[in-house]
Each structure stands twice: as C-alpha cells, then as structure tokens.
Amino acid sequence: MELPFSDEELKPAVERCLQKVRPVLLKDGGGVTLLAIRQGVVYLQFTGGCVGCSSAPATLKHVIERQLHQDIHTQLRAVSVPVGMESRLEEVAIEPAV
C-alpha cells in the first residue's frame, strides 16, 4: 500500500487517534499501546482488561481502526499483537485488506 506519508510521520497522528479511543477502553479496565507502524500497518497491544477479552477483535476493527480511518487515512490497518510477540511483529498474522 502506498501512503502519502512515512511510518515515522504517522506516529504522532496515530498516538492522537489512540488518545480518543483510550477512554472507551479504560471504562472496562483496559488500554492499548502502540508498538510500531510498518508500511501503513499499526501494530497495537491491548493491556489490562482488554487482554484476552472476547470483544477485543471487534474493538480493534470497529473502534480503533475506524478512528484511524476517520482521522488519518482509510488504508491504515490495525493489528493486535499478542503478549509475548512484541519483538516478532513479522510473525503476527495480517489479514488481507477487503
């Protein structure tokens, strides 16, 4: 995917976007951490009550990724990184864009 900005240029915008969704996650005792951005894929890790939560995939897609699309660019994709995989992002499965 060709985006009009670099991964490094995206970091501040993605962090601002995450600040908007963190209060929603905090209501259920959870949170989210930005691990990396690589070629338009935003690698995130859920924290607190969000770890292992059955609603986490829906939150990733319908809350976080939606906010990224609204605020930054529609081709950004968000991927949840399981605990323990932080240093092995290349192994995290990325679904093809629909």
N, C-alpha and C positions, 0 to 999 in steps of 0.2 A: 504494500500500500504506500502510496506517495502522499505525504502530508506536507503542507507548506511551512513547516517548522521542524526544528530538530527535537530529539528527545529531551535534551538539556533545556531547551526553551520551553518545553511543555511543563516541566516540573512545578514552577510557581503557579501556573494556571490549574494544574491538577490538584495541588495542595489547597488552593482556594475553593475548588469544587468540593473536595472532601470535607472541608470545614462546614459546608452547607448540609451534608448528609450525616455528619457525626452526631448531632443532637438526636436524630431518629434512632441511631444505633445505641446511643447512651441510655435511652429510655428503657431498653431491655438489658442493660448492663454490659453492652458490647462496644466495640470500636473497630477501627480499620486503620492499618498502617500502609503507607506507600513504600514498596520495596524497590521498585525500578520501573523505568519506562524504556521499552526497546521496540523501535520501529512501529510506534503507534499502539503498542500493547502495554496496558497499565497493569503491572503486577502488584497485587494487594494481598494483605494478610489480615484476616479477621482476628480480633482479640476479645478477651473477656467472654461474655455470654454468647457471643456470635460464633465462637469456636465450636464446631460440631452441631450447630443449630440447623434443624431441617429447613428453616426459612432462609438460610444464608445464600443459596444459589438464586433464589428469587430476588433477594435484596441486592445481590450483585448485579443482576440483569435489569431489574425494573426500578431500582432506586439509584444505585451508583452509576451504572453505565448510562442510564437515561440522563442523569445530571451531567455527565461528561459530554454527551451528545448535545445537550441544550446549551451548555456553557462554552464548549471548546470546538469540537468537530465531530461530525456524525460517523466518521470512520474509526474513531478510537474504540478499542476493545478493552474490557476489564477482565482480568483473570485472577481467581483466588488461588493463592499459594498455600498448600497445607503446611502446618507447623513441622519444621524439620527439613523443609525443602528450600529454604531461603537461599542457599548457596548453589542450588541446582535448578535454576529457573528454566534452563533449556529442556529439562525433563518434564516440566509441568505441561500437561495436555492443553492444547489450544484448539478449541472448536473452530471449524471453518466459518467464515462470515456467511450469513444467509442473505 
